[in-house]
């Protein structure tokens, strides 16, 4: 269950970290320096370099080139390494051209920029929609659930569902946000209620760590309205629906807002993690749907002060219960939303249009993160659910059929390149969520362009940090890095009534992807290369056919993470087995050609034909240290 946990709001992150693992003879020796085992918060690791250790020098540093192919498969190739002494990354060349001589990461970035499926860009693919408020509503949108009284006559009840979890027990993030609420001045027409629980140790003397409670923030103070609601899981849909009903009964208002505070994991994992009930898992979208349905409440807005919940799937689920969604595509920095300013502004005008409330929330969040969390990727958007509910389903169906058609017509690489080049969120966690506008535009179809237009219209306000591009406000799950999750995603889709044509599209994509991996040897790990297995599955059509047949016969171990329990998606094939084999044989990457050659002035170069480079999407350098007993993984250096 650990890998299925939602991702934590991130604290002081400058880039993906990687533990050092020892592999080789007896590969069960485990990690050399395992950080936490939980995988949901990456602490800043800085840069490490390999050098000579006391008592002995480097016996061997193996440099590997990992290529993620346009077919979606993975291939790892041992590029060589000197015996003894130190080494610099080898020089690389496309189509035999002499590269720069410095050997720095910039050289790799220059090469990546020219690859067929590469996605190295310093700017937005289309017009940047960040920071522009769109108050227009597309024709056909339903009327809003909430009718504003106007002239400041509205009352509003805001329900904060604060599952403190390790965000609070480790870092006091819940307490910090409660203090921000206490610092706000919003008058009598705003009822700010907070449900607390899910935490083993609160960092303040007021909130109980043993039982769940309900609080009211009022006149700069914190009043306990329910002192003992028992110790129950906050990821139980019944707990959430019970809280909503309690708020409506005791604090009726003309408009309502719900803020879900905790970890978030996106469309597949869903929302929330209760530290005191770890085995209960998260509340997936079906659970959220059930909680909101049982509560029988319509909201002005539903906000997620949590990671990764600004997805098309979340939005379509929430559209039945709210007029607007406020959420983040990317992981949130640990400070989360900044509550003081937007609550104070709301108190001054309780008839403020909801998109203005959302804009204030987004602006204060992004501006605060820029000051306190410099360098961290930040996103937050406001989505008109009434509009999206009317405009998205039809164009998403058209997009799904068009994309599935490309796969059937043996244009899989087009889809793979579009997916591989799309803005990806929580990339190191491999949850396979990408910006839907960016993905749609990458495909270059009229259906994709129409989908992008609809999404950009429904996202009424969107802001990102200055170091984020191609995050237009809504993401979607599209498998690529972790196909073992596809069956789970499809099951979640069935429960929330997601478009069946989209489900079939991603199942067909993943099916061909893993068949391609199986036919080329099955693994993206560099270990086979280190162990002398380079090129297995890549020496010809006969071997590819044998490997594919073996895989489809039930030998799933060749593809990492796949078992008989998570390969149901393989039954969704866009092509027959014969056509699939022909396609994979014709488009296989010739691993035997990936050898270093001596270039001008003795500098090693890698030469491939242009059509071969077109199959490559990503290059990564993976460095290993051979200590005589096995290999120590020193990590990746990605261009």
C-alpha positions, 0 to 999 in steps of 0.5 A: 500500500505504501506506493499507493499513498497520496503524495505529501506536500513537499518541503524544500525541494529543488529536484528529485532525489534518489537513494543509493542502492547496492546491486549485483551479485546476490541483488538482495542486499538492499539499499545502502542509504535508504532515506525513509521508505515512505516515498512521499516527501523528498527532502533536499539532497544536494549534489553528490560526486564520486571520488576516491575513498580512503583505502582504495580507488575506484575499481570501475565506474560504469556509465550507462545510457538509458533510452526511453523509446518513442514506442514507450518501451525502455532500453538500457545500454552499457556504454563503457567505463574505464578500469581504475581512476576517474572518468567524465561523461562521454561525449555524445554525437547525433548522426556522427556530428562532432559535439562540444568538448566540455562533457557538461550536462549542457551538452546532453541538453543540447542533444536532447533538444534535437531528439524526435520525442524530446520535451526540452523547452524553456517556454510555454508551447502555447499562449501562457494562460497564467495570471489571466482571469476569465469571467466569461462562461461558455454557452450550454453551461448549467446555472450555478448551484449558488445564487448570490444575494449581493450587496454583502448580504450573503453569509458563507460557511467554509468547512475545512477538513484538516486531516493533520497526518505527518504534515502536522506531526512532523512539521506543524503545517496544520498548526501554521495554517490554523494560525493564518486563519486566526490572523484573518479578520472576516466578521460575522457573516463568515463561519469558518469551521475546522474538523481536526484529526488524522494526526498522532501529535499536533504541534499546539496545545489546543487540538487533541491528538487522541480524538477528532474535533470540530473548531470554529475560528472566530474573532481571532480565537479558536473555539471548540464546538465538538470536543470528542467525536471519537477516533475515526478515520478521516479517509472514511467517506462517512466521516466527511459526509457527517461533518458536512451535514453537521456544518449545514445543520448548525451553521446554515448559510447562503453559500458554502465552501469545502476545503480538503486539507491533507496529502493528495495523490491525484486521480488514481490514489485520491485524497487523504492519508490518516496517520492514525489509520494507515491501513485504511488508505486514501479516499479515492474519487469514488469515496469522495463521490460517495461522501458528497452524495450522502451529504446532500450538499451543493457547494460554491467551491470545493478546494484541495489544499493538497497535492495533484488534485487538479485533474479532469477526473476530479473536476468531472466528479466534483461537478455534481456537487460544486460550481468551482474547483480550486486545486493544484496540478503539481505537488504543493510546497509544504506551506500550502495555502495562505489563509489570512489575506483571502479570508480577510478580503472575503469578510469585507465582501461576502457577496464576492463572485466565486472566481474572485475568491478563487483568484485571491486564494491562488494569488496568495498561495503562489506569491507566498510560495515564491517568497518562502519556497523559492525554486519549488514548482507551484501551480493552482487553478480555478475551474468552472465546473458548471461549464466543464460539465457541459463542454468536456465530456463530448470533446474528450470522447472525440479525442479518445477515439481519435487517439485510439485510431492513431494506435490502430493505424500504427501511428503509436509513436505519434501518441507516445511522443505526445505523451512523453513530451507532455508536462508531467507532474510528480514525475519521480513518483511515476503517477503518470499525470500530465497536463491535458492541454499540453498532451492534446496539443502535442498530438496535433489533431483537430480533436486535440486542439478542440479539447485544449480550447474547451479546457482553457475556457473552463479554467477561469484562473491559473497561476504557476511559479516562474520555473513552471511551463505548460501547466494550463490548469487541469491534468489527466492520468495517461499511463507511460512510466508505470503501466502496472497501475492501468488496471487500478485506474480503469477500475477507479474510472468505472466507479466514477463513471469516467468516459469509457472511450478514454479508458479503452484508449489508455488501455490500448496504449499501455497494452502496446507499450508493455508488449514493446518492452517485452519484445525488446527484452522487457526492462528499462533497468541498466542491470542487465547491461552490467551483467552482460545481458546487453541486447537480449530481445533486440537481435532480430524478429525471431527473438522478438516474436519468441519474447512476445509470445512468452510474455503474452503466455503469462511470463510477465516478469520481464516487465517491471511491476507486472504480474497476472493480477495487474495485466487485465489491460493487455486484453485491450489491443488495437491491433492483432498479435500478428500486426503487433509483432510486425509493427514492433519488429519494424520499429524496434531500436537496434541496441547492437548499434549503440557502441562508442566509436572513436571520433575526432581527436580521440573523443568518444562519440555515439553515431546513429542514423536520423531515423534511429534518433527519432525513436529516442525520447530521453537520454539519462546517464546512470553511474554505478560503482563496482566495489568488487561485490556488486554495483552501487547505484550512484544515481542518474544525471538526466539532460 
